[in-house]
Amino acid sequence: MGGDERAVRLQPGLLAIALLGFTVAPYTVDGTNRIAITGLIGWLGWATWIVAYGVTLNL
């Protein structure tokens, strides 16, 4: 049980670090510098769509 509680406590910290990394790191798209949060939002959108599609197929 103790291990499960520790894992739950670590997840918000890891998420914060991941979000900070994505927002700080710039990347280049079509020769212009963009903030990586745009890419993160795009990936989250695709992930949500794929999960929803998978759930729909399983129903």
N, C-alpha and C positions, 0 to 999 in steps of 0.2 A: 504493500500500500504506500509506503514512504516514497518509493521510486516513482509511482504514478503522480503523486503530488508535486514532486520536484520537476517532472517533465512538464506538467501544466504550468508551473511557475516560470519555466524557462521560455515557453513559447511566446509570450508577449514581448520579452526582451529580444528574442531572435527576430520577431516580426519588425520591431522598431529598428533594429540594426539593418535589416534588409531594406526597409523603406528609406532609411537615411542613405544607404549606399546607392539606391536607385535614384534618389532625388539629387544627390550631390554629383554623381558621375554624368558628365555630358556625353553625348554621342552625336555622330554626324549622320544626317539623313538628307540626301539630295544636295550635299555640299553646304548645308546650313547646320549650325549647332543647335541642338534641341536639348531640353532637360529630359532625363531618362524617365521621369514619372509618366510622361506620355506613353512611352513604351510599356511601362508597367501596367497602366490602365488598359492598353490594348491587349496585353497578354491575359490580364484578368478577365477581360471581355470574352476573349476566345475560350479561356478555360471554363467560364460560366456557360457559354453556349454549348461546348462539348459535353459538359456534365449534364446539362438539361436535355440534350439530344439523346445521350446514353440512357438517362432515366426514362425518357419517353419510349425508347425502343424496348426497354425491359418491361414496360407496362403492357 
